[in-house]
Amino acid sequence: MEPETIVPIDATLATPPTPTTPATTGDTVNWQDKYNGLSGAFKQEKTAKEQAILQLAELRLKYEGETTSLKSEKEQATTEALRLKSEAETARAEAATLKAERETRKVVSAKSSVLAEKFDKGFLRVEGLEGDALNQYLDDYLSDLEGSRRSAVRETVAGHVPAQSGGSANASMSTDELSKQLLTMQPGTAEYRAVEEAYFASLTKGNSR
């Protein structure tokens, strides 16, 4: 067995390095100046931040105020739009009603001038009637009027005024008074027919005081 060979250790590796002393420039560090500089920069940054916060708050208040104002204006505009829409719908309805009344009066006038007069005074209840229904109503009404007139004429020729259900009150009323009373009554009722008979009887007598 051969003896182990011992390798000698390099003396440079076995010796630890010697720490070096940093070179000095000869200038003395003024920590107070450094602190003052940093403190000044901090204060400037703080002041800038506070101003930014104030500006943001002002912008927020301005935005909220403008938003409130715009909201109020929007509500007013909506209310005005609804009012105008309602007025427009009312105007359209009134125009449609007037048109219907004109068309109805044309039909009534074509039937009889007497019916036209009663229509103008509000005696005819033709609301909602048109076409065949309107013509049938007018024919029936005209027939009733003619029957009442003929009866009144026959009674007058015979020498006496027909008896009126309603007593002497209707007989003593003038044509204008009877006409006004008819405006307040419901057509087709017994009371209405009684006053209507008195009305035509008054026309026959010429009692228009």
C-alpha positions as CSV (number, residue, x, y, z in Angstrom):
1,M,0.0,0.0,0.0
2,E,1.4,3.3,-1.1
3,P,1.6,6.2,1.4
4,E,-1.0,9.1,1.0
5,T,0.3,12.1,-0.7
6,I,-0.2,15.3,1.3
7,V,-0.9,18.4,-0.9
8,P,0.4,21.6,0.7
9,I,-2.2,24.3,1.4
10,D,-1.8,27.6,-0.5
11,A,-0.9,30.2,2.1
12,T,-3.0,32.9,0.2
13,L,-6.1,30.8,0.6
14,A,-5.6,30.1,4.2
15,T,-5.1,33.8,5.1
16,P,-8.5,35.7,5.5
17,P,-8.8,38.9,3.5
18,T,-8.1,42.1,5.4
19,P,-11.1,44.5,5.5
20,T,-10.5,47.7,3.7
21,T,-11.4,51.1,5.1
22,P,-13.7,53.1,2.8
23,A,-12.2,56.1,1.4
24,T,-13.3,59.4,2.8
25,T,-13.9,62.4,0.7
26,G,-13.2,64.8,3.4
27,D,-16.8,66.2,3.3
28,T,-18.9,66.2,6.5
29,V,-22.5,65.0,6.0
30,N,-25.0,67.7,7.3
31,W,-27.9,65.6,8.5
32,Q,-29.9,68.6,9.6
33,D,-29.9,69.9,6.0
34,K,-31.0,66.5,4.8
35,Y,-33.8,66.4,7.3
36,N,-34.9,69.9,6.5
37,G,-34.9,69.1,2.8
38,L,-37.0,66.0,3.2
39,S,-39.3,67.7,5.6
40,G,-39.9,70.5,3.2
41,A,-40.6,68.1,0.4
42,F,-43.0,66.2,2.6
43,K,-44.8,69.4,3.5
44,Q,-45.1,70.4,-0.1
45,E,-46.5,67.0,-1.0
46,K,-48.9,67.2,1.9
47,T,-50.1,70.7,0.9
48,A,-50.6,69.6,-2.7
49,K,-52.6,66.6,-1.6
50,E,-54.8,68.7,0.7
51,Q,-55.4,71.1,-2.1
52,A,-56.3,68.3,-4.4
53,I,-58.8,66.9,-1.8
54,L,-60.3,70.4,-1.5
55,Q,-60.6,70.7,-5.3
56,L,-62.2,67.3,-5.5
57,A,-64.7,68.2,-2.8
58,E,-65.6,71.4,-4.6
59,L,-66.0,69.5,-7.8
60,R,-68.2,67.0,-6.1
61,L,-70.4,69.7,-4.6
62,K,-70.6,71.4,-8.0
63,Y,-71.5,68.1,-9.6
64,E,-74.2,67.3,-7.0
65,G,-75.7,70.8,-7.4
66,E,-75.8,70.5,-11.2
67,T,-77.2,67.0,-10.9
68,T,-80.0,68.2,-8.5
69,S,-80.7,71.1,-10.9
70,L,-80.9,68.8,-13.9
71,K,-83.1,66.4,-12.0
72,S,-85.5,69.2,-11.1
73,E,-85.5,70.5,-14.7
74,K,-86.2,67.0,-15.9
75,E,-89.1,66.6,-13.5
76,Q,-90.5,70.0,-14.6
77,A,-90.1,69.0,-18.2
78,T,-91.9,65.7,-17.6
79,T,-94.7,67.4,-15.8
80,E,-95.1,70.0,-18.6
81,A,-95.0,67.2,-21.2
82,L,-97.8,65.3,-19.4
83,R,-99.8,68.5,-19.1
84,L,-99.4,69.2,-22.8
85,K,-100.3,65.6,-23.7
86,S,-103.4,65.8,-21.6
87,E,-104.4,69.1,-23.2
88,A,-103.8,67.7,-26.6
89,E,-105.9,64.6,-25.8
90,T,-108.7,66.8,-24.5
91,A,-108.5,69.0,-27.6
92,R,-108.7,65.9,-29.8
93,A,-111.6,64.6,-27.9
94,E,-113.4,67.9,-28.1
95,A,-112.7,68.2,-31.8
96,A,-114.0,64.6,-32.3
97,T,-117.2,65.5,-30.3
98,L,-117.8,68.7,-32.4
99,K,-117.3,66.8,-35.6
100,A,-119.7,64.1,-34.5
101,E,-122.2,66.8,-33.5
102,R,-121.9,68.4,-36.9
103,E,-122.4,65.1,-38.7
104,T,-125.4,64.3,-36.5
105,R,-127.0,67.7,-37.1
106,K,-126.6,67.2,-40.8
107,V,-128.6,64.0,-40.5
108,V,-131.2,65.7,-38.2
109,S,-131.6,68.7,-40.5
110,A,-132.1,66.4,-43.5
111,K,-135.0,64.8,-41.6
112,S,-136.9,67.9,-40.4
113,S,-136.3,71.5,-39.5
114,V,-138.4,70.9,-36.4
115,L,-136.0,68.1,-35.3
116,A,-133.1,70.4,-36.1
117,E,-134.5,73.1,-33.8
118,K,-135.1,70.5,-31.0
119,F,-131.5,69.2,-31.6
120,D,-130.1,72.7,-31.2
121,K,-132.1,73.2,-27.9
122,G,-130.9,69.9,-26.6
123,F,-134.2,68.0,-26.7
124,L,-132.8,65.1,-28.7
125,R,-130.8,62.4,-26.9
126,V,-128.7,61.3,-29.8
127,E,-125.3,60.9,-28.0
128,G,-123.6,57.8,-29.3
129,L,-126.1,57.2,-32.0
130,E,-125.2,56.9,-35.6
131,G,-126.2,55.2,-38.9
132,D,-129.3,53.2,-38.7
133,A,-129.7,53.6,-35.0
134,L,-129.8,57.4,-35.4
135,N,-132.2,57.3,-38.3
136,Q,-134.5,55.0,-36.4
137,Y,-134.5,57.3,-33.3
138,L,-135.2,60.4,-35.4
139,D,-138.0,58.6,-37.3
140,D,-139.6,57.5,-34.1
141,Y,-139.2,60.9,-32.5
142,L,-140.6,62.7,-35.5
143,S,-143.5,60.2,-35.6
144,D,-144.3,61.0,-31.9
145,L,-144.1,64.7,-32.6
146,E,-146.4,64.4,-35.6
147,G,-148.9,62.4,-33.6
148,S,-148.9,64.9,-30.7
149,R,-149.3,67.8,-33.2
150,R,-152.3,66.2,-35.0
151,S,-154.0,65.3,-31.8
152,A,-153.6,68.9,-30.6
153,V,-154.9,70.3,-33.9
154,R,-157.9,68.0,-33.8
155,E,-158.7,69.0,-30.2
156,T,-158.3,72.7,-31.1
157,V,-160.6,72.4,-34.2
158,A,-163.1,70.6,-32.0
159,G,-163.2,73.7,-29.8
160,H,-161.1,72.9,-26.7
161,V,-157.5,72.5,-25.6
162,P,-156.5,68.9,-24.9
163,A,-156.3,68.0,-21.2
164,Q,-152.8,68.0,-19.9
165,S,-151.5,65.5,-17.3
166,G,-150.0,67.9,-15.0
167,G,-153.0,70.0,-14.4
168,S,-153.5,73.7,-15.1
169,A,-149.9,74.4,-14.2
170,N,-148.6,73.3,-17.7
171,A,-151.6,74.9,-19.5
172,S,-150.8,78.3,-17.9
173,M,-147.1,78.2,-18.8
174,S,-145.8,80.1,-21.9
175,T,-144.1,78.3,-24.8
176,D,-140.7,79.5,-23.7
177,E,-141.3,78.3,-20.1
178,L,-142.4,74.9,-21.4
179,S,-139.4,74.7,-23.7
180,K,-137.0,75.5,-20.8
181,Q,-138.8,72.9,-18.6
182,L,-138.4,70.2,-21.3
183,L,-134.6,70.8,-21.3
184,T,-134.5,69.7,-17.7
185,M,-136.6,66.5,-18.1
186,Q,-135.9,63.0,-19.3
187,P,-137.5,62.2,-22.7
188,G,-139.8,59.3,-22.8
189,T,-141.3,59.7,-19.3
190,A,-144.9,60.4,-18.7
191,E,-144.1,63.8,-17.2
192,Y,-142.0,64.7,-20.3
193,R,-144.8,63.7,-22.7
194,A,-147.3,65.8,-20.7
195,V,-145.1,68.9,-20.8
196,E,-144.3,68.2,-24.5
197,E,-148.1,68.1,-25.3
198,A,-148.5,71.3,-23.4
199,Y,-145.6,72.8,-25.4
200,F,-147.2,71.9,-28.8
201,A,-150.6,73.0,-27.6
202,S,-149.0,76.3,-26.6
203,L,-147.5,76.6,-30.1
204,T,-150.9,76.1,-31.6
205,K,-152.4,78.8,-29.4
206,G,-149.5,81.1,-30.0
207,N,-148.9,81.5,-26.3
208,S,-145.3,82.7,-26.5
209,R,-145.3,85.5,-23.9
